[in-house]
Amino acid sequence: MPSSQPSSTVADILRIILAIILPPVGVLLQVGLGMHFWLNILLTLCGYVPGLVHAVWVIAKK
């Protein structure tokens, strides 16, 4: 019986790739329009690297 784990892993990899291109998009796809999204917008405006680190952290944590 196939599990949902592989599809979840593929989806996470796609979110991380999107987060590398534009960090808020990866966070938006992971958690929606919540506090983490707005925090990521702020971090990305302060610098690309803080926004990227936060986006990867949010995607990996969920």
Summary of the structure (lengths in Angstrom):
residues: 62
radius of gyration: 12.0
end to end distance: 24.4
largest distance: 46.5
contacts: 174
relative contact order: 0.17
helix: 84%
strand: 0%
